[in-house]
Amino acid sequence: GFVNGDTESSLDTGVSIARAIGEDVNTYTITPSGAVDSNYDISFVTADFTITSKSITDTTISIAPIDDFIYSG
């Protein structure tokens, strides 16, 4: 995690998150990238974004949580 009061906004280059293109009912991969800082080694974990079909009683869009970014240093 961050140390000495650092936060994500302290990074030299912030995190960018993209997902696979698509609007149809399906599961799409979300990929974080881009974060850079001279004081941290940064790695990322991908996650899934799922669009489900709308039913009369349920409108559900769910996003699987992205595990915490892993910072060390």
N, CA, C and O atoms as a printed pandas DataFrame, in Angstrom:
     atom_number atom_name residue_name chain_id  residue_number  x_coord  y_coord  z_coord
0              1         N          GLY        A               1    0.807   -1.179    0.000
1              2        CA          GLY        A               1    0.000    0.000    0.000
2              3         C          GLY        A               1    0.858    1.254    0.000
3              4         O          GLY        A               1    2.087    1.191    0.013
4              5         N          PHE        A               2    0.192    2.371   -0.015
5              6        CA          PHE        A               2    0.896    3.644    0.012
6              7         C          PHE        A               2    1.479    3.894    1.396
7              8         O          PHE        A               2    0.953    3.408    2.398
8              9         N          VAL        A               3    2.569    4.657    1.445
9             10        CA          VAL        A               3    3.209    4.995    2.716
10            11         C          VAL        A               3    3.413    6.502    2.800
11            12         O          VAL        A               3    3.294    7.219    1.806
12            13         N          ASN        A               4    3.723    6.966    4.005
13            14        CA          ASN        A               4    4.069    8.368    4.265
14            15         C          ASN        A               4    3.011    9.348    3.753
15            16         O          ASN        A               4    3.349   10.428    3.270
16            17         N          GLY        A               5    1.748    8.980    3.854
17            18        CA          GLY        A               5    0.668    9.875    3.462
18            19         C          GLY        A               5    0.392    9.924    1.968
19            20         O          GLY        A               5   -0.469   10.683    1.524
20            21         N          ASP        A               6    1.120    9.113    1.178
21            22        CA          ASP        A               6    0.861    9.065   -0.264
22            23         C          ASP        A               6   -0.525    8.498   -0.527
23            24         O          ASP        A               6   -1.041    7.699    0.254
24            25         N          THR        A               7   -1.122    8.923   -1.639
25            26        CA          THR        A               7   -2.392    8.386   -2.119
26            27         C          THR        A               7   -2.243    8.161   -3.617
27            28         O          THR        A               7   -1.194    8.456   -4.190
28            29         N          GLU        A               8   -3.282    7.641   -4.249
29            30        CA          GLU        A               8   -3.235    7.430   -5.699
30            31         C          GLU        A               8   -2.913    8.730   -6.432
31            32         O          GLU        A               8   -2.256    8.706   -7.472
32            33         N          SER        A               9   -3.362    9.845   -5.909
33            34        CA          SER        A               9   -3.094   11.128   -6.561
34            35         C          SER        A               9   -1.618   11.526   -6.473
35            36         O          SER        A               9   -1.190   12.450   -7.165
36            37         N          SER        A              10   -0.841   10.850   -5.639
37            38        CA          SER        A              10    0.593   11.125   -5.521
38            39         C          SER        A              10    1.408   10.466   -6.626
39            40         O          SER        A              10    2.589   10.778   -6.780
40            41         N          LEU        A              11    0.809    9.562   -7.400
41            42        CA          LEU        A              11    1.554    8.864   -8.441
42            43         C          LEU        A              11    2.041    9.835   -9.512
43            44         O          LEU        A              11    1.367   10.816   -9.824
44            45         N          ASP        A              12    3.230    9.549  -10.078
45            46        CA          ASP        A              12    3.757   10.369  -11.179
46            47         C          ASP        A              12    2.804   10.329  -12.373
47            48         O          ASP        A              12    2.564   11.354  -13.012
48            49         N          THR        A              13    2.267    9.156  -12.671
49            50        CA          THR        A              13    1.270    8.972  -13.727
50            51         C          THR        A              13    0.128    8.166  -13.124
51            52         O          THR        A              13    0.364    7.113  -12.531
52            53         N          GLY        A              14   -1.096    8.640  -13.263
53            54        CA          GLY        A              14   -2.250    7.988  -12.653
54            55         C          GLY        A              14   -2.670    6.706  -13.354
55            56         O          GLY        A              14   -2.190    6.380  -14.439
56            57         N          VAL        A              15   -3.568    5.999  -12.712
57            58        CA          VAL        A              15   -4.101    4.742  -13.227
58            59         C          VAL        A              15   -5.091    5.032  -14.355
59            60         O          VAL        A              15   -5.882    5.971  -14.273
60            61         N          SER        A              16   -5.037    4.225  -15.393
61            62        CA          SER        A              16   -5.987    4.295  -16.489
62            63         C          SER        A              16   -6.711    2.953  -16.543
63            64         O          SER        A              16   -6.081    1.902  -16.422
64            65         N          ILE        A              17   -8.018    2.984  -16.721
65            66        CA          ILE        A              17   -8.781    1.736  -16.777
66            67         C          ILE        A              17   -9.552    1.693  -18.095
67            68         O          ILE        A              17  -10.253    2.640  -18.450
68            69         N          ALA        A              18   -9.409    0.580  -18.811
69            70        CA          ALA        A              18  -10.113    0.380  -20.078
70            71         C          ALA        A              18  -10.862   -0.936  -20.017
71            72         O          ALA        A              18  -10.535   -1.814  -19.219
72            73         N          ARG        A              19  -11.866   -1.066  -20.863
73            74        CA          ARG        A              19  -12.557   -2.354  -20.933
74            75         C          ARG        A              19  -12.728   -2.741  -22.382
75            76         O          ARG        A              19  -12.698   -1.896  -23.277
76            77         N          ALA        A              20  -12.907   -4.036  -22.604
77            78        CA          ALA        A              20  -13.130   -4.555  -23.952
78            79         C          ALA        A              20  -14.391   -3.908  -24.519
79            80         O          ALA        A              20  -15.366   -3.704  -23.796
80            81         N          ILE        A              21  -14.374   -3.593  -25.789
81            82        CA          ILE        A              21  -15.498   -2.936  -26.443
82            83         C          ILE        A              21  -16.685   -3.887  -26.551
83            84         O          ILE        A              21  -16.517   -5.068  -26.852
84            85         N          GLY        A              22  -17.870   -3.374  -26.308
85            86        CA          GLY        A              22  -19.088   -4.150  -26.485
86            87         C          GLY        A              22  -20.214   -3.621  -25.639
87            88         O          GLY        A              22  -20.003   -3.157  -24.518
88            89         N          GLU        A              23  -21.419   -3.693  -26.183
89            90        CA          GLU        A              23  -22.605   -3.263  -25.457
90            91         C          GLU        A              23  -23.630   -4.374  -25.339
91            92         O          GLU        A              23  -24.677   -4.191  -24.719
92            93         N          ASP        A              24  -23.338   -5.522  -25.928
93            94        CA          ASP        A              24  -24.264   -6.640  -25.872
94            95         C          ASP        A              24  -24.127   -7.372  -24.543
95            96         O          ASP        A              24  -23.130   -7.224  -23.836
96            97         N          VAL        A              25  -25.147   -8.167  -24.213
97            98        CA          VAL        A              25  -25.086   -9.000  -23.022
98            99         C          VAL        A              25  -23.856   -9.890  -23.150
99           100         O          VAL        A              25  -23.737  -10.684  -24.083
100          101         N          ASN        A              26  -22.958   -9.742  -22.206
101          102        CA          ASN        A              26  -21.710  -10.498  -22.263
102          103         C          ASN        A              26  -20.851  -10.095  -21.074
103          104         O          ASN        A              26  -21.224   -9.211  -20.302
104          105         N          THR        A              27  -19.713  -10.738  -20.929
105          106        CA          THR        A              27  -18.726  -10.375  -19.926
106          107         C          THR        A              27  -17.520   -9.810  -20.653
107          108         O          THR        A              27  -17.009  -10.407  -21.601
108          109         N          TYR        A              28  -17.075   -8.649  -20.194
109          110        CA          TYR        A              28  -15.966   -7.945  -20.812
110          111         C          TYR        A              28  -14.851   -7.762  -19.786
111          112         O          TYR        A              28  -15.113   -7.598  -18.594
112          113         N          THR        A              29  -13.627   -7.793  -20.251
113          114        CA          THR        A              29  -12.484   -7.637  -19.357
114          115         C          THR        A              29  -12.176   -6.163  -19.137
115          116         O          THR        A              29  -12.151   -5.368  -20.076
116          117         N          ILE        A              30  -11.941   -5.816  -17.868
117          118        CA          ILE        A              30  -11.494   -4.478  -17.501
118          119         C          ILE        A              30  -10.011   -4.584  -17.184
119          120         O          ILE        A              30   -9.593   -5.434  -16.398
120          121         N          THR        A              31   -9.211   -3.705  -17.809
121          122        CA          THR        A              31   -7.770   -3.767  -17.642
122          123         C          THR        A              31   -7.222   -2.430  -17.138
123          124         O          THR        A              31   -7.271   -1.431  -17.856
124          125         N          PRO        A              32   -6.696   -2.406  -15.901
125          126        CA          PRO        A              32   -6.037   -1.196  -15.419
126          127         C          PRO        A              32   -4.603   -1.145  -15.944
127          128         O          PRO        A              32   -3.983   -2.185  -16.165
128          129         N          SER        A              33   -4.080    0.056  -16.141
129          130        CA          SER        A              33   -2.706    0.203  -16.619
130          131         C          SER        A              33   -2.229    1.622  -16.371
131          132         O          SER        A              33   -2.967    2.460  -15.855
132          133         N          GLY        A              34   -1.002    1.873  -16.742
133          134        CA          GLY        A              34   -0.480    3.219  -16.830
134          135         C          GLY        A              34    0.128    3.826  -15.594
135          136         O          GLY        A              34    0.937    4.745  -15.722
136          137         N          ALA        A              35   -0.208    3.373  -14.406
137          138        CA          ALA        A              35    0.311    4.017  -13.206
138          139         C          ALA        A              35    1.819    3.836  -13.123
139          140         O          ALA        A              35    2.345    2.738  -13.307
140          141         N          VAL        A              36    2.500    4.941  -12.843
141          142        CA          VAL        A              36    3.958    4.919  -12.722
142          143         C          VAL        A              36    4.357    5.823  -11.567
143          144         O          VAL        A              36    3.776    6.892  -11.380
144          145         N          ASP        A              37    5.331    5.403  -10.805
145          146        CA          ASP        A              37    5.893    6.243   -9.765
146          147         C          ASP        A              37    7.282    5.735   -9.420
147          148         O          ASP        A              37    7.497    4.527   -9.315
148          149         N          SER        A              38    8.209    6.638   -9.248
149          150        CA          SER        A              38    9.591    6.260   -8.960
150          151         C          SER        A              38    9.746    5.630   -7.578
151          152         O          SER        A              38   10.757    4.978   -7.316
152          153         N          ASN        A              39    8.773    5.808   -6.690
153          154        CA          ASN        A              39    8.870    5.262   -5.331
154          155         C          ASN        A              39    8.140    3.939   -5.138
155          156         O          ASN        A              39    8.201    3.360   -4.053
156          157         N          TYR        A              40    7.447    3.445   -6.171
157          158        CA          TYR        A              40    6.647    2.241   -6.019
158          159         C          TYR        A              40    6.821    1.310   -7.215
159          160         O          TYR        A              40    7.022    1.762   -8.342
160          161         N          ASP        A              41    6.742    0.001   -6.957
161          162        CA          ASP        A              41    6.594   -0.998   -8.013
162          163         C          ASP        A              41    5.099   -1.282   -8.080
163          164         O          ASP        A              41    4.489   -1.652   -7.076
164          165         N          ILE        A              42    4.512   -1.111   -9.249
165          166        CA          ILE        A              42    3.060   -1.205   -9.376
166          167         C          ILE        A              42    2.700   -2.365  -10.287
167          168         O          ILE        A              42    3.266   -2.509  -11.370
168          169         N          SER        A              43    1.761   -3.191   -9.851
169          170        CA          SER        A              43    1.235   -4.265  -10.701
170          171         C          SER        A              43   -0.289   -4.187  -10.660
171          172         O          SER        A              43   -0.870   -3.586   -9.756
172          173         N          PHE        A              44   -0.919   -4.801  -11.647
173          174        CA          PHE        A              44   -2.368   -4.683  -11.799
174          175         C          PHE        A              44   -3.032   -6.050  -11.857
175          176         O          PHE        A              44   -2.402   -7.054  -12.187
176          177         N          VAL        A              45   -4.313   -6.064  -11.531
177          178        CA          VAL        A              45   -5.146   -7.257  -11.621
178          179         C          VAL        A              45   -6.338   -6.909  -12.502
179          180         O          VAL        A              45   -7.037   -5.930  -12.241
180          181         N          THR        A              46   -6.577   -7.708  -13.549
181          182        CA          THR        A              46   -7.744   -7.467  -14.394
182          183         C          THR        A              46   -9.007   -7.991  -13.703
183          184         O          THR        A              46   -8.930   -8.783  -12.763
184          185         N          ALA        A              47  -10.146   -7.547  -14.175
185          186        CA          ALA        A              47  -11.429   -7.991  -13.621
186          187         C          ALA        A              47  -12.433   -8.071  -14.766
187          188         O          ALA        A              47  -12.128   -7.713  -15.904
188          189         N          ASP        A              48  -13.628   -8.545  -14.450
189          190        CA          ASP        A              48  -14.677   -8.668  -15.450
190          191         C          ASP        A              48  -15.797   -7.678  -15.188
191          192         O          ASP        A              48  -16.142   -7.395  -14.040
192          193         N          PHE        A              49  -16.359   -7.157  -16.270
193          194        CA          PHE        A              49  -17.536   -6.289  -16.269
194          195         C          PHE        A              49  -18.608   -7.082  -16.997
195          196         O          PHE        A              49  -18.416   -7.461  -18.153
196          197         N          THR        A              50  -19.735   -7.341  -16.341
197          198        CA          THR        A              50  -20.773   -8.179  -16.938
198          199         C          THR        A              50  -22.039   -7.377  -17.199
199          200         O          THR        A              50  -22.560   -6.703  -16.311
200          201         N          ILE        A              51  -22.521   -7.462  -18.425
201          202        CA          ILE        A              51  -23.812   -6.875  -18.782
202          203         C          ILE        A              51  -24.780   -8.041  -18.919
203          204         O          ILE        A              51  -24.562   -8.949  -19.721
204          205         N          THR        A              52  -25.852   -8.011  -18.132
205          206        CA          THR        A              52  -26.846   -9.077  -18.180
206          207         C          THR        A              52  -28.110   -8.558  -18.845
207          208         O          THR        A              52  -28.320   -7.350  -18.949
208          209         N          SER        A              53  -28.944   -9.480  -19.291
209          210        CA          SER        A              53  -30.172   -9.071  -19.970
210          211         C          SER        A              53  -31.177   -8.495  -18.980
211          212         O          SER        A              53  -31.209   -8.875  -17.809
212          213         N          LYS        A              54  -31.979   -7.592  -19.465
213          214        CA          LYS        A              54  -33.007   -6.962  -18.646
214          215         C          LYS        A              54  -34.235   -7.864  -18.615
215          216         O          LYS        A              54  -34.719   -8.317  -19.652
216          217         N          SER        A              55  -34.721   -8.110  -17.419
217          218        CA          SER        A              55  -35.979   -8.833  -17.289
218          219         C          SER        A              55  -37.036   -7.841  -16.808
219          220         O          SER        A              55  -36.707   -6.711  -16.448
220          221         N          ILE        A              56  -38.256   -8.242  -16.801
221          222        CA          ILE        A              56  -39.349   -7.361  -16.390
222          223         C          ILE        A              56  -39.180   -6.926  -14.933
223          224         O          ILE        A              56  -39.514   -5.794  -14.585
224          225         N          THR        A              57  -38.671   -7.803  -14.092
225          226        CA          THR        A              57  -38.568   -7.481  -12.668
226          227         C          THR        A              57  -37.155   -7.120  -12.233
227          228         O          THR        A              57  -36.947   -6.732  -11.083
228          229         N          ASP        A              58  -36.191   -7.238  -13.122
229          230        CA          ASP        A              58  -34.808   -7.029  -12.682
230          231         C          ASP        A              58  -33.988   -6.351  -13.773
231          232         O          ASP        A              58  -33.946   -6.826  -14.908
232          233         N          THR        A              59  -33.356   -5.273  -13.440
233          234        CA          THR        A              59  -32.389   -4.636  -14.346
234          235         C          THR        A              59  -31.054   -4.673  -13.640
235          236         O          THR        A              59  -30.799   -3.883  -12.731
236          237         N          THR        A              60  -30.219   -5.575  -14.052
237          238        CA          THR        A              60  -28.965   -5.769  -13.341
238          239         C          THR        A              60  -27.772   -5.575  -14.258
239          240         O          THR        A              60  -27.666   -6.196  -15.315
240          241         N          ILE        A              61  -26.894   -4.714  -13.833
241          242        CA          ILE        A              61  -25.559   -4.627  -14.431
242          243         C          ILE        A              61  -24.616   -4.820  -13.261
243          244         O          ILE        A              61  -24.700   -4.097  -12.268
244          245         N          SER        A              62  -23.731   -5.777  -13.367
245          246        CA          SER        A              62  -22.829   -6.014  -12.249
246          247         C          SER        A              62  -21.389   -5.840  -12.694
247          248         O          SER        A              62  -21.025   -6.146  -13.830
248          249         N          ILE        A              63  -20.588   -5.346  -11.780
249          250        CA          ILE        A              63  -19.166   -5.179  -12.033
250          251         C          ILE        A              63  -18.423   -5.938  -10.951
251          252         O          ILE        A              63  -18.589   -5.667   -9.762
252          253         N          ALA        A              64  -17.600   -6.893  -11.373
253          254        CA          ALA        A              64  -16.787   -7.609  -10.401
254          255         C          ALA        A              64  -15.742   -6.636   -9.877
255          256         O          ALA        A              64  -15.118   -5.922  -10.662
256          257         N          PRO        A              65  -15.541   -6.594   -8.564
257          258        CA          PRO        A              65  -14.580   -5.631   -8.020
258          259         C          PRO        A              65  -13.161   -5.938   -8.475
259          260         O          PRO        A              65  -12.776   -7.096   -8.636
260          261         N          ILE        A              66  -12.396   -4.874   -8.677
261          262        CA          ILE        A              66  -10.972   -5.030   -8.966
262          263         C          ILE        A              66  -10.273   -5.075   -7.623
263          264         O          ILE        A              66  -10.455   -4.183   -6.794
264          265         N          ASP        A              67   -9.477   -6.105   -7.404
265          266        CA          ASP        A              67   -8.735   -6.184   -6.162
266          267         C          ASP        A              67   -7.866   -4.937   -6.036
267          268         O          ASP        A              67   -7.522   -4.298   -7.030
268          269         N          ASP        A              68   -7.522   -4.607   -4.806
269          270        CA          ASP        A              68   -6.669   -3.443   -4.594
270          271         C          ASP        A              68   -5.430   -3.523   -5.458
271          272         O          ASP        A              68   -4.854   -4.594   -5.653
272          273         N          PHE        A              69   -5.027   -2.365   -5.974
273          274        CA          PHE        A              69   -3.780   -2.318   -6.715
274          275         C          PHE        A              69   -2.667   -2.698   -5.758
275          276         O          PHE        A              69   -2.748   -2.402   -4.566
276          277         N          ILE        A              70   -1.661   -3.328   -6.245
277          278        CA          ILE        A              70   -0.566   -3.779   -5.407
278          279         C          ILE        A              70    0.619   -2.831   -5.612
279          280         O          ILE        A              70    1.185   -2.753   -6.703
280          281         N          TYR        A              71    0.976   -2.126   -4.566
281          282        CA          TYR        A              71    2.092   -1.201   -4.599
282          283         C          TYR        A              71    3.130   -1.694   -3.608
283          284         O          TYR        A              71    2.780   -2.147   -2.518
284          285         N          SER        A              72    4.363   -1.614   -3.962
285          286        CA          SER        A              72    5.399   -1.942   -2.983
286          287         C          SER        A              72    6.559   -0.995   -3.171
287          288         O          SER        A              72    6.800   -0.509   -4.276
288          289         N          GLY        A              73    7.258   -0.739   -2.125
289          290        CA          GLY        A              73    8.426    0.120   -2.259
290          291         C          GLY        A              73    8.624    0.989   -1.053
291          292         O          GLY        A              73    9.570    1.775   -1.007
